[in-house]
Amino acid sequence: MCGRYSRMHLIALIIIFSLRNHLAMTEPIEGFSKLSKQQKIDWITENFTHNAHASKTLIKRYWNTDSILQQLHDEFIENTITNYYLPFGIAPNFLINDRLYAIPMAIEESSVVAAASRAAKFWFGRGGFKAKVLGTEKIGQVHFMFAGDGHKLRAFFNHVKPILIEDAAPITKKMKARGGGITHIELRDKTAQLPNYYQLHCTFETKDAMGANFINSCLEQFARTLKGEAQRFEDLGDEGKNIEVVMSILSNYVPNCLVRAEVSCPVEELKIDGATAPEEIAHKIVRAVNIAEIEPHRAVTHNKGIMNGIDAVVLATGNDFRAVEAGIHAYACKGGHYTSLTHAEIVNGIFTFSIEIPLALGTVGGLTNLHPLVKLALEILGNPSAPELMQIVAVAGLAQNFAAVSSLVTTGIQEGHMKMHLLNILNQLGATEQEKKEMIQHFKKHTATHNAVVEAFEQLRNP
Ligand code: MEV
C-alpha cells in the first residue's frame, strides 16, 4: 500500500513538474537580455531543467576562473550564460609548399585529428602538399526593384557608378591603404527571372580581412547613393523615385576566392597498409573519388569528410565556418549537380589527389584580434596572411579526405574510428586510468565495437 502510494505520489509530482514546464514554455519572457547572468541561469534552470546540478555545471564547471577572460567571452554574444568547450588539438608534420606546419584543429569528432596527422606524415615523406591561391575576389550585392525602362536604368547606372565609389571613399580609405577596396561594380538585369529585379553586383579585395563588415558597409552606402541619385536623375522619371532597395549584403558564394591544393607521388609509393598493393590502392582511391563525382549521396558524405578537416581549422582560427560551409557546398553544385570537391587521377604512373575550393577567410579583424586561443592558433601557424591560411585550410580538407578514402577502400573506416572512440566509451562507463590502459592494450588485438568494449569492460571488472 505504502509502495503504491509513493509511486502515485511520484507520478503526481512528475505531472506537476511537466505542467510547470509546459506553462513556462508557453509564456514568453520579457526583457530576458536585461537580466543578470545569474538571473538568466536561475530562470533557465528553474523553468527548463529537472537537473539539480544544472547551475553548478553552467557556472562551476564551465565558467573561466579568469574573470577578465570570462567577461570577454560573455560579450562575444548576447545572453551568454556559460562557455561551450571543444577540444583544441594539433595535427603535426604538414609540409605545405616546403614549409612545415603544425595545424591547430577545434573539433569534437574523435578520429579527425588522428586521421589528419596520419595523412600529413604519409605525404611528408612524398614531397608534401602543394597549394596555390587562384583568386581572392569577394562579392556583395545590392538587390533592388525598378519598374521602368531597363535602358534608362543602364544609362543612370553609367552616370552613378563613379558617385557610388566616391561616396564610399570614407569607408574604403583604410582598406585602400592596405591594397584592397572596391574592384568592380556591375548592374545585373534579373528581370527575366523575377519581374523588376536588378542587382548591383560588386566585387572587393579585402586583403587579410574576411571583410564582411567592410563589404556590408560599402553596400549599404551604395544603396543610399543609388536611391538618392535616382531621385535626382530626371530621365528615370517617377520610376526612379520609386526604386526599392530590397537588401544590401555580401554573398558567401565566392567562386573566385579560390584555392587549390594537391599531393602526388609515383603509384608504387602509395603503400598504405601492408595488405594491399600500391597499384590496387591507387585504382581503388581513384574509383572511390569517381563515385563521389557522379553520385550525390556519396558526394555529400565524401565532402563531409573534407569539411571535418576544413571546419576544424576554420574554427580554431576564429573564422566563420557557416560562411565557409555554405560557400563550399554551393561550389560543389556549380556544374548543375552536387559533386566531389576532390579529384584523383593516375597519369603516366603518377597518382595525383587534389582539391579546389572557395574560401573567404581572415587573419585580421573579427575574433582573430580578440579571442586569446584564436590568436595562439594563428601564432602556431606562423601568423599567416589570409591567402596562406586559405592554403593551409584547403590542405587540411584534402588530407582528411585522403585519410578517409584510403581507409574506406582498404581496412574500412570503423577500425580506426572505433579505436579513437574507445576512450569516449570507456569514459561513459566510468573506467579508471588503469582500466583504460588495460582496455587500450586489449583492443590493440581485438575489434572494437560498442558492445565488444562494454563486454570486455565488464569482464575486466568482474573476471
Ligand atoms: C566521418 O566523419 C567522415 C567520413 O564518413 C567521410 C567519408 O565517408 O569519406 C568517414
Residues whose N, C-alpha, C, O or C-beta is under 5 A from the ligand:
A	BS01	MEV	T301 H302 G305 A404 V405 I413
